[in-house]
Amino acid sequence: MPARDDMPSTLRRSSDKAQRTWAKTHDSAVETYGEGERSHRTAFAAVKHQFEKVGDHWEPKGRKGPSDRQAAGGGPERRAPTAGGVDANASKDHLMSVARKLDVPGRSSMTKSELVTAIEKANDRATRKARGD
C-alpha cells in the first residue's frame, strides 16, 4: 500500500485500525487530489474523527466526531488553528485524565483550554522523544 511509505511515525506507533484509517483515506485522497499536503490533511482529518493523539501515538476516542473547531467546520478555504490531535471537544474530565496519563504538571488548576494546550505540548514532546529529535 503506497500510503504506508508516507505514514507518519505517530501512526506507525498506533493501532492497526488507526493505520488502516489513515492509509485508506490517504490513498483515496491521492487519487482525488494527487500526492501532497492536501492528501495528508485529508487522511489526518479522518484519523482525528475516530482517534486522539496521546503522547507519541493515536488512541481511540470515546465517541466519533470532530476533535476541534477546525475539524467541525473545515474545508480548504477556512484555515483555523487545530488542536494538534487533542480532542478539544472532549469533556474537561476526559482531558484531565489524558493530562494525568501524560503527567502534565499543574493540570488540577487548569481551564479546559489550558488543558488542551498543555496536552498538545506534552504530545509534541513525546513525539520528539520517540523520534529521537
Contacts in CASP RR format, 6 or more apart in sequence:
PFRMAT RR
TARGET T0000
AUTHOR 0000-0000-0000
METHOD contacts of the structure
MODEL  1
MPARDDMPSTLRRSSDKAQRTWAKTHDSAVETYGEGERSHRTAFAAVKHQ
FEKVGDHWEPKGRKGPSDRQAAGGGPERRAPTAGGVDANASKDHLMSVAR
KLDVPGRSSMTKSELVTAIEKANDRATRKARGD
1 23 0 8 1.000
1 27 0 8 1.000
2 27 0 8 1.000
2 30 0 8 1.000
3 22 0 8 1.000
3 23 0 8 1.000
3 24 0 8 1.000
3 26 0 8 1.000
3 27 0 8 1.000
3 30 0 8 1.000
3 43 0 8 1.000
4 19 0 8 1.000
4 23 0 8 1.000
6 26 0 8 1.000
6 40 0 8 1.000
7 19 0 8 1.000
7 22 0 8 1.000
7 23 0 8 1.000
7 26 0 8 1.000
8 22 0 8 1.000
9 56 0 8 1.000
9 127 0 8 1.000
9 130 0 8 1.000
9 131 0 8 1.000
10 53 0 8 1.000
10 56 0 8 1.000
10 57 0 8 1.000
10 58 0 8 1.000
10 127 0 8 1.000
10 130 0 8 1.000
11 18 0 8 1.000
11 19 0 8 1.000
11 22 0 8 1.000
11 47 0 8 1.000
11 57 0 8 1.000
11 58 0 8 1.000
12 19 0 8 1.000
13 56 0 8 1.000
13 57 0 8 1.000
13 130 0 8 1.000
14 51 0 8 1.000
14 57 0 8 1.000
14 58 0 8 1.000
14 59 0 8 1.000
15 58 0 8 1.000
15 59 0 8 1.000
15 60 0 8 1.000
17 50 0 8 1.000
17 60 0 8 1.000
18 47 0 8 1.000
18 50 0 8 1.000
18 51 0 8 1.000
18 58 0 8 1.000
18 60 0 8 1.000
21 46 0 8 1.000
21 47 0 8 1.000
21 50 0 8 1.000
21 51 0 8 1.000
22 43 0 8 1.000
22 44 0 8 1.000
22 46 0 8 1.000
22 47 0 8 1.000
23 43 0 8 1.000
25 42 0 8 1.000
25 43 0 8 1.000
25 45 0 8 1.000
25 46 0 8 1.000
25 47 0 8 1.000
26 39 0 8 1.000
26 40 0 8 1.000
26 42 0 8 1.000
26 43 0 8 1.000
29 38 0 8 1.000
29 39 0 8 1.000
29 42 0 8 1.000
29 43 0 8 1.000
30 36 0 8 1.000
30 39 0 8 1.000
33 39 0 8 1.000
33 42 0 8 1.000
38 76 0 8 1.000
45 71 0 8 1.000
47 58 0 8 1.000
48 66 0 8 1.000
48 67 0 8 1.000
48 68 0 8 1.000
48 71 0 8 1.000
48 85 0 8 1.000
49 64 0 8 1.000
49 65 0 8 1.000
49 66 0 8 1.000
49 67 0 8 1.000
49 71 0 8 1.000
50 60 0 8 1.000
50 61 0 8 1.000
50 64 0 8 1.000
50 65 0 8 1.000
51 58 0 8 1.000
51 59 0 8 1.000
51 60 0 8 1.000
51 61 0 8 1.000
52 58 0 8 1.000
52 59 0 8 1.000
52 61 0 8 1.000
52 67 0 8 1.000
52 85 0 8 1.000
52 86 0 8 1.000
52 87 0 8 1.000
52 90 0 8 1.000
52 98 0 8 1.000
53 59 0 8 1.000
53 84 0 8 1.000
53 85 0 8 1.000
53 86 0 8 1.000
53 123 0 8 1.000
54 98 0 8 1.000
54 101 0 8 1.000
54 102 0 8 1.000
54 123 0 8 1.000
55 102 0 8 1.000
55 122 0 8 1.000
55 123 0 8 1.000
55 126 0 8 1.000
55 127 0 8 1.000
56 123 0 8 1.000
56 126 0 8 1.000
56 127 0 8 1.000
56 129 0 8 1.000
56 130 0 8 1.000
58 85 0 8 1.000
61 67 0 8 1.000
61 87 0 8 1.000
61 90 0 8 1.000
65 71 0 8 1.000
65 89 0 8 1.000
66 72 0 8 1.000
66 73 0 8 1.000
66 89 0 8 1.000
67 82 0 8 1.000
67 83 0 8 1.000
67 85 0 8 1.000
67 86 0 8 1.000
67 87 0 8 1.000
67 88 0 8 1.000
67 89 0 8 1.000
68 82 0 8 1.000
68 83 0 8 1.000
68 84 0 8 1.000
68 85 0 8 1.000
68 86 0 8 1.000
68 87 0 8 1.000
68 88 0 8 1.000
68 89 0 8 1.000
69 80 0 8 1.000
69 88 0 8 1.000
70 78 0 8 1.000
70 79 0 8 1.000
70 80 0 8 1.000
70 81 0 8 1.000
70 82 0 8 1.000
71 82 0 8 1.000
72 89 0 8 1.000
74 80 0 8 1.000
83 116 0 8 1.000
83 120 0 8 1.000
84 120 0 8 1.000
84 123 0 8 1.000
85 120 0 8 1.000
85 123 0 8 1.000
86 95 0 8 1.000
86 98 0 8 1.000
86 116 0 8 1.000
86 119 0 8 1.000
86 120 0 8 1.000
86 123 0 8 1.000
87 94 0 8 1.000
87 95 0 8 1.000
88 116 0 8 1.000
90 98 0 8 1.000
92 112 0 8 1.000
92 115 0 8 1.000
95 112 0 8 1.000
95 115 0 8 1.000
95 116 0 8 1.000
95 119 0 8 1.000
96 107 0 8 1.000
96 108 0 8 1.000
96 115 0 8 1.000
98 119 0 8 1.000
99 107 0 8 1.000
99 110 0 8 1.000
99 115 0 8 1.000
99 118 0 8 1.000
99 119 0 8 1.000
99 122 0 8 1.000
100 107 0 8 1.000
102 119 0 8 1.000
102 122 0 8 1.000
102 123 0 8 1.000
102 126 0 8 1.000
103 122 0 8 1.000
104 110 0 8 1.000
104 115 0 8 1.000
104 118 0 8 1.000
104 119 0 8 1.000
104 122 0 8 1.000
107 115 0 8 1.000
107 118 0 8 1.000
110 118 0 8 1.000
END
